[in-house]
Amino acid sequence: MTTGTAIKTMLQLATPTTRQIMILEWGFSVDDPPGADGVVELIDTNVAATVTAHVASGVVNLDPNGATTLLTLGTSATGYTSTSEGVVTAARPLDAVSLSSVSGESGLCYVRTFMPDDRPIVAVSRFLRVRATTPTTAADMRCWVTFQEVG
């Protein structure tokens, strides 16, 4: 997906009213450095971006015998590559990574595995977002979140 030249939600997960999610790992890779210094962040927020909706089969369960996800699906729920960010009124930053505009100054791949006692939990009826800011030049990015649904 292309980041754009302003803040953009690249991936969004929407928890249902009955389940929380625990973040196990997240990461991204970028093809080229952005034209100006940027940032990629993982946030827990109360407002959804408008996204391209995921389908249930697009949210892969790592357990081959596991149930289908209970994440809320839809254009204002679980999806990718936002077209509108919405007005965030409350957010909790979970991680952030600076991107340098200079090739080789910062890594173009990032993976963070949270240790068991440090794993963030996203409460019910909230949104987890991977957002990118690349101010002058759009970059091609792939991102992911590994999570466990908690009843």
N, C-alpha and C positions, 0 to 999 in steps of 0.2 A: 504494500500500500504506500501511497505517497503522503508525506507528512504535511505538505503545504508550507506557507510562510508565516503562519500565526499559530497560536496554541491550537492543538487538534487532538481529540480523543481518537486513539488508534484502535483501542479495544475496550469494551465495557462489559462488565458482568453485573447483572441485577439479581439480588437475592430476593426470594419470594417472602411472603409474610410468615412462612412456617420454618424457614431454614436460614442458618448463618453459613458462611464459608470461612474456612481457615486457609490462609495462603501458605503454601509449602515452598513455592519457587516462582520466580518470574524472570523474564529477560527479553532481550531484543537484539537484533543485528541491523546494521545500516550499511548500505552499499558504498556510500561515499560520505566524507565529512560534509556537514552543512556549510553554506557560504558564510555564515557568521556563527559565533558561539551559540550553542543551544542547550536544551535540557530535556531529559526524558524522565517522567515522574510516575510514580504509582501512588494513587490517592483513593481514599474512601470518602464518598461525598453523598449528599442528600438529594442531588438533582441529576437527572439523566440528560445526557447529550442525545441528539437525534442521530441515529446510526443506521447502517445497513443491518437488518436483523439476521442473526444467526438462526439456523434451523437446529433442531435437537441433535441431529446426527453430526453437526459441526462442533458440538461440545463433546469431546471424546473422554470417556471414562477409562482411566488407566487399568481398571480391574475388568478383565474380559467377561466376568460373571456379574458385574455390577449393574445397578439399575440406571435407567436413563436419568439425566440431570433434572432437577427440579427448579433450576434457574428460570426466571421469568424471561421469555423470549419476545422480541418485538422491536420496532424501530425506536421506542423510547425505553428499551430494556437491554437485553444482552445482544451485542452486535459489534460491529467494527466500522472504522473510517467514518467519523462524524461529519455531518453537514451543518450542524448547529450545536454549539457548546452549552447553551442554556446559561442561566445565571446561578452560579454556585453560591449558596448562602452559608454553608458549613462544610468544611473539608478537613480531613485528617491526613497529613502526608505520611506515607509509609516508607518511601525510599525515593531517591532522586539521583540522577547521574548527569554530570556535565558533559557536553559534547564540544570538542574544539573544532574550529573552522580550519585548523592546520592539520594536514594529513599526518598521521602518526603521533600526534600529541595526546590524543585520548583514544581508547579502544573503540572499535566499531562494533564490537560484540560485548554483551554484558549478561551475566547470569547471577542471580542472587538466590541462594538456598537459605531459607530461614531455619535456624536451629529450633528444636522443639519448644523450648521455653520462650522463644522470641517470635513465634508465628502470629502475625496479625490476624484478627478475626473481624470480618465484616458482618455487622448485625443484620437482622431481618429488614427488608424493605429499604435497602441502601444500594449504592452503586460503587463498584470498584472500577477505576479507570486507569489505563495506561495512556498518558498524554505526552505529546511531543511538541516542543517549540523549536523551530528552525527558522530564525527571523528573515533570512534573505533568499535562501535557496531550498526548495523542497528536496527531500531525500527519500529514497526507497527504504522502507523499514518493514521488518517482520517482528512481531512480538507475541509473547505467550504468557499465560499464567497457569500454574499447576495449583489446584486447590482441592480441598476435601469438604464435602457438604456435612454440616454438623446440625443434628436435629434439636 
